[in-house]
Amino acid sequence: MGPGFDGDEEDSGPDGGRVATRGGTLVRRPTLEVERRLWRDGHRWVAGVDEVGRGAWAGPLSVGIAVVHAGLRARTLPRWLRDSKMLSEERRELVFDDVARWCADAAVGHATAEECDRLGMTGAWRLAARRALADLEVAPDALVIDGPHDFLREPGSEPAGARRDALGARAAPVPSTVLTMVGGDARCAAVAAASVLAKVVRDRMMREEAVHYPPYGFDRNKGYPSPRHQIALRGYGLSAIHRRSWAYVAGLPWR
C-alpha cells in the first residue's frame, strides 16, 4: 500500500467547498450534501459505512460506522477529513481524534481472518458491519454505504429483527433506508469519517500483531501484499492470522 495523498494546503473551491492541493492535483473534501438530503426527509441520525482490509492477505476485515446528527454545518468538518486512502498514515493518526469527536457516535466492527475464510467476503463484511451496529449507542435512521451494493441484509431477512443473525453477530436494528454510493468515501462526509476510523483502528491492530509475527512486516504492510510479506510467506508459511482460502496460498511451499 502506498502512503496515500497528503495535501499540503487547502483553498476554497468554486462551490464554497474546500479542496486540498498538491503539485497541481485537486482533491475535493467530502460534503454533507447526502446527509442534508436525508435530514430533510426526516432522518435525524445518518450514518456512513465503509470497510478496510478486503484486499489484505492477513488480519481482519473491518467496517466502520460513523453517525452524524441533523443540523451539522459544513464549517464543523474536521480540516483533514478525507477518504482515508488519500491521507498518509501519519495524517490519519493526527486527524483520528478530531473525526471521532465530530461524530455523534461511531464504532468499528471486525471479522477475523478465519471468519473471512469461512463466510467469504460478503458474509464477513455483513458480520463486521452488524458488530459495529451493535456497538453503537445511537441507532442510525439511515445508512450511506460506500460501494455499489448493500450487503448488510441477508437475503430474505427482515431489515430490523431483534435476534441473533445467522452469522452469530449480536442483533441490531438495520435502518429501512440504506443508500449505496460508489466513491462515497470521497464524496460523503459521514462515509469519509467511517473510512478514517476503520483504517486507523485496523492499522493499530496490525501494528500490535507485528510484535507477535515479526517476519511479515505487518507494522508496515498491515497484512497487504508487499515484497517482504511475500518473502516471509515463502520462508515461514502462514501465520495464525493469515487468510487460508485466498489464491496466494496455492503457491506456497508449505501452509
C-alpha positions as CSV (number, residue, x, y, z in Angstrom):
1,M,0.0,0.0,0.0
2,G,1.3,3.4,-0.9
3,P,1.5,6.3,1.6
4,G,-1.6,8.0,0.2
5,F,-2.1,11.6,-0.9
6,D,-1.5,14.1,1.8
7,G,-2.3,17.5,0.5
8,D,-0.2,20.3,1.8
9,E,-2.6,23.3,1.5
10,E,-6.3,24.0,1.3
11,D,-8.3,26.6,-0.6
12,S,-11.9,27.3,-1.4
13,G,-13.5,25.5,-4.3
14,P,-15.9,27.2,-6.7
15,D,-18.9,25.9,-4.9
16,G,-17.6,27.0,-1.5
17,G,-16.3,23.6,-0.6
18,R,-12.6,23.2,0.3
19,V,-10.0,21.4,-1.8
20,A,-6.6,20.1,-1.0
21,T,-3.9,20.9,-3.5
22,R,-0.5,19.4,-4.1
23,G,1.6,19.6,-7.2
24,G,-1.4,20.8,-9.2
25,T,-3.7,17.9,-8.1
26,L,-7.0,18.9,-6.6
27,V,-8.7,16.6,-4.1
28,R,-12.1,17.9,-3.0
29,R,-13.3,17.5,0.5
30,P,-16.3,15.3,1.1
31,T,-19.5,17.3,1.8
32,L,-22.7,17.0,3.8
33,E,-24.9,17.1,0.7
34,V,-26.2,13.5,1.0
35,E,-26.7,13.9,4.8
36,R,-28.7,17.1,4.3
37,R,-31.0,15.3,1.8
38,L,-31.6,12.6,4.3
39,W,-32.2,15.0,7.1
40,R,-34.7,16.9,5.0
41,D,-36.5,13.5,4.5
42,G,-36.9,13.2,8.3
43,H,-33.9,11.1,9.2
44,R,-32.2,12.6,12.2
45,W,-29.3,10.2,12.6
46,V,-27.4,9.4,9.4
47,A,-24.5,7.0,9.4
48,G,-21.7,6.4,6.9
49,V,-20.4,2.9,6.4
50,D,-17.0,1.9,4.9
51,E,-14.7,-1.1,5.1
52,V,-11.0,-1.7,5.1
53,G,-9.0,-4.9,4.7
54,R,-10.8,-6.5,1.8
55,G,-7.6,-6.9,-0.2
56,A,-5.3,-8.0,2.6
57,W,-3.8,-11.4,3.0
58,A,-3.8,-11.3,6.8
59,G,-5.7,-9.7,9.6
60,P,-9.4,-8.8,9.9
61,L,-11.9,-7.2,7.6
62,S,-13.0,-4.1,9.4
63,V,-16.2,-2.0,8.9
64,G,-16.5,1.5,10.3
65,I,-19.8,3.2,11.0
66,A,-19.9,7.0,11.7
67,V,-23.2,8.6,12.9
68,V,-23.8,12.3,12.4
69,H,-26.9,14.3,13.6
70,A,-29.2,16.6,11.8
71,G,-28.1,20.3,11.7
72,L,-24.4,19.9,11.3
73,R,-22.8,22.7,9.4
74,A,-20.0,22.3,6.8
75,R,-17.7,24.5,8.8
76,T,-17.7,21.9,11.6
77,L,-16.0,19.2,9.3
78,P,-12.5,18.3,10.6
79,R,-10.0,20.0,8.4
80,W,-8.4,16.9,7.0
81,L,-11.5,14.7,6.7
82,R,-10.9,12.8,3.5
83,D,-11.3,9.3,2.1
84,S,-8.7,7.5,4.2
85,K,-6.8,6.3,1.1
86,M,-6.0,9.9,0.3
87,L,-4.1,10.5,3.5
88,S,-0.8,9.3,4.8
89,E,-0.8,7.0,7.9
90,E,0.7,9.9,9.9
91,R,-2.1,12.3,8.8
92,R,-4.8,9.7,9.6
93,E,-3.5,9.3,13.1
94,L,-3.4,13.1,13.6
95,V,-7.0,13.6,12.4
96,F,-8.4,10.5,14.1
97,D,-9.5,12.1,17.4
98,D,-11.0,15.1,15.7
99,V,-13.0,12.8,13.4
100,A,-14.2,10.7,16.4
101,R,-15.3,13.8,18.3
102,W,-17.1,15.2,15.3
103,C,-19.3,12.1,15.1
104,A,-22.3,11.8,17.3
105,D,-21.4,8.1,17.7
106,A,-19.1,5.7,15.9
107,A,-17.9,2.1,16.0
108,V,-15.7,-0.3,14.1
109,G,-16.6,-4.0,13.8
110,H,-14.3,-6.8,12.7
111,A,-14.4,-10.2,11.1
112,T,-11.4,-12.3,11.7
113,A,-9.2,-14.0,9.1
114,E,-10.9,-17.3,9.9
115,E,-14.3,-15.8,9.5
116,C,-13.3,-14.3,6.2
117,D,-12.3,-17.8,5.1
118,R,-15.4,-19.4,6.4
119,L,-18.0,-16.9,5.3
120,G,-16.5,-15.3,2.2
121,M,-16.0,-11.6,1.9
122,T,-19.7,-10.7,1.6
123,G,-20.6,-12.7,4.7
124,A,-17.5,-11.3,6.6
125,W,-18.5,-7.7,5.6
126,R,-22.0,-8.3,6.9
127,L,-20.8,-9.8,10.1
128,A,-18.3,-6.9,10.8
129,A,-21.0,-4.3,9.9
130,R,-23.5,-5.9,12.2
131,R,-21.0,-6.0,15.0
132,A,-20.3,-2.3,14.5
133,L,-24.0,-1.5,14.5
134,A,-24.5,-3.5,17.8
135,D,-21.7,-1.4,19.4
136,L,-23.4,1.9,18.6
137,E,-25.3,3.8,21.4
138,V,-27.1,6.0,18.9
139,A,-29.2,3.9,16.4
140,P,-29.0,5.5,12.9
141,D,-32.2,6.2,11.0
142,A,-30.4,5.9,7.6
143,L,-27.1,4.4,6.3
144,V,-24.9,5.5,3.4
145,I,-22.7,2.6,2.3
146,D,-19.6,3.1,0.3
147,G,-19.8,1.0,-2.9
148,P,-22.5,-0.3,-5.3
149,H,-24.0,-3.0,-3.1
150,D,-26.0,-3.3,0.2
151,F,-24.5,-6.4,1.7
152,L,-25.9,-5.7,5.2
153,R,-29.2,-7.6,4.9
154,E,-29.2,-11.3,4.4
155,P,-31.4,-12.5,1.5
156,G,-34.9,-12.9,2.8
157,S,-34.2,-11.4,6.2
158,E,-36.3,-8.6,7.7
159,P,-34.4,-5.2,7.8
160,A,-34.9,-4.9,11.6
161,G,-35.0,-8.1,13.7
162,A,-34.3,-8.3,17.4
163,R,-32.5,-11.7,17.1
164,R,-29.0,-13.0,16.7
165,D,-28.5,-13.2,12.9
166,A,-27.3,-16.4,11.2
167,L,-23.7,-15.2,11.2
168,G,-23.6,-15.0,15.0
169,A,-23.4,-11.2,15.4
170,R,-25.4,-9.7,18.2
171,A,-28.6,-8.4,16.7
172,A,-29.0,-4.7,15.9
173,P,-31.8,-3.0,14.0
174,V,-30.9,-2.2,10.4
175,P,-32.5,1.0,9.2
176,S,-35.0,0.7,6.4
177,T,-33.3,3.5,4.5
178,V,-30.0,2.3,3.1
179,L,-28.2,4.2,0.2
180,T,-25.2,2.8,-1.7
181,M,-22.7,5.2,-3.2
182,V,-19.7,4.4,-5.4
183,G,-16.9,6.7,-4.2
184,G,-18.9,7.6,-1.1
185,D,-15.7,7.8,1.0
186,A,-14.5,10.7,-1.2
187,R,-17.9,12.4,-1.5
188,C,-19.9,11.9,1.7
189,A,-18.6,13.3,4.9
190,A,-20.1,10.5,7.2
191,V,-18.6,7.8,4.9
192,A,-15.3,9.5,4.9
193,A,-15.3,9.6,8.7
194,A,-16.1,5.9,8.8
195,S,-13.3,5.3,6.3
196,V,-10.7,7.1,8.6
197,L,-11.9,5.5,11.8
198,A,-11.9,1.9,10.3
199,K,-8.5,2.4,8.7
200,V,-6.8,3.8,11.8
201,V,-8.3,1.1,14.1
202,R,-7.3,-1.7,11.8
203,D,-3.8,-0.3,11.3
204,R,-3.3,-0.1,15.0
205,M,-4.4,-3.7,15.3
206,M,-2.0,-4.9,12.7
207,R,0.9,-2.9,14.3
208,E,0.1,-4.8,17.5
209,E,0.1,-8.1,15.6
210,A,3.5,-7.3,14.1
211,V,5.1,-7.8,17.5
212,H,3.9,-11.4,17.5
213,Y,4.7,-12.1,13.9
214,P,7.8,-10.0,13.1
215,P,9.0,-11.7,9.9
216,Y,5.9,-10.5,7.9
217,G,6.3,-6.7,8.5
218,F,2.7,-6.2,9.5
219,D,3.6,-2.9,11.1
220,R,4.3,-1.6,7.6
221,N,2.2,-3.5,5.2
222,K,-0.8,-4.1,7.5
223,G,-1.3,-7.5,6.1
224,Y,-1.5,-6.4,2.4
225,P,0.8,-7.9,-0.2
226,S,4.3,-6.5,-0.2
227,P,7.8,-7.9,-1.1
228,R,8.7,-8.5,2.5
229,H,5.3,-10.1,3.2
230,Q,5.7,-12.4,0.1
231,I,9.3,-13.4,1.0
232,A,8.2,-14.2,4.6
233,L,5.4,-16.4,3.4
234,R,7.9,-18.4,1.3
235,G,10.2,-18.9,4.3
236,Y,7.8,-19.2,7.2
237,G,4.4,-20.2,5.7
238,L,1.1,-18.9,7.1
239,S,0.7,-17.3,10.5
240,A,-2.4,-17.7,12.6
241,I,-3.9,-14.5,11.2
242,H,-3.5,-15.3,7.5
243,R,-6.5,-15.9,5.3
244,R,-6.0,-19.5,4.1
245,S,-8.6,-19.7,1.3
246,W,-7.0,-16.9,-0.7
247,A,-5.4,-17.7,-4.1
248,Y,-1.9,-16.7,-3.0
249,V,-1.8,-19.7,-0.6
250,A,-1.7,-22.2,-3.6
251,G,1.9,-21.3,-4.5
252,L,3.4,-21.6,-1.0
253,P,5.9,-24.4,-0.4
254,W,4.1,-25.2,2.9
255,R,0.9,-23.9,4.5
